[in-house]
């Protein structure tokens, strides 16, 4: 139970204390953002028009720094040979003023006294970095891995060096609360790269960015995955990541309780609650939360959260039951 004699922590203090396995006044909760269509549907179901969900439920503010990690200007065609690499390097210029918001100095000044969590996205993962937007480019990249692995490595190294220099620009100006790497790497059954291939081409290319983050004292480095990346996690942890946020995954395959047993407290956890149970009624929600959350909370280093963005097919009554039950289980 929170100590009533202690003043309430800020969202920033609460997150840091949780990630340090300390004693936060309560567990953080991050809302991933509710779209207007969701709120419109919920108003039809009884949500008052002027209701503020942040006041109805305990929510911790999280802001993502809007950095542009795409080539600028956008590429008409992605590299298929070394003659294309000069163009890629040119368009991944970390010193391009457009990489950061126009009001960057003002934001930096405002962030110095913030009380909310500030997140820096550092990388978009292997397939997006290789320009995979459709099946044709996906097939091209898979063939490149076999036919010209050195070219694939060079492309990923260009992205890694770019990400490191851009991260340096940011963390030189502002103290962030966590860095994140997005990895849409596969499907619900497995990743599309083997652990060995992932280590060789992806984690190796992340080293310059991870070095910058460590040098600037960034404590929490989060691996955000949208697939069953279970077999990759030992390598991810060894590379220097210390937090996992699995989104919209098959929750049995990425069961946080099993992952914690396997990898221990070196890997902090965000999420882990099956979003689909919000479609199955209050009894299913209760089973999901009561069987998963208390044990992970007892171990610490855990932020409980549904494993995806809530959409309009989730009834407001189910969302309310989920949030109220989560608050009860976390002893607020």
Buried (B, 14 or more C-beta within 10 A) or exposed (E): EBEEEEEEBBBBBBBBBBBBEEEBBBBBBBBEEBEEEBBEBBEEEEBEEEEEBEEEBBBBBBBEBEBEBBBBEEBEEBBBEEEBBEBBBEBBBBEEEEBBBEEBEEBBEEBEEBEBBBBBBBBBBBBBBBBBEEEEBBEBBBEBBEEBEEBBBBBBBBBBBBBBBBBBBBBEBBEBBBBBBBBBBBEEEBBBBEBEBBBBBBBBBBBBBBBBBEEBEBBBBBBBBBBBBBBBBBBBBEBBBBBBBBBBBBBEBBBBBEBBEEBEEEBBBBBBBBBBBBBEEBEBBBEBBEEBBBEBBEBBBBBBBBBBBBBBEBBBEBBBBBBBBBBEBBEB
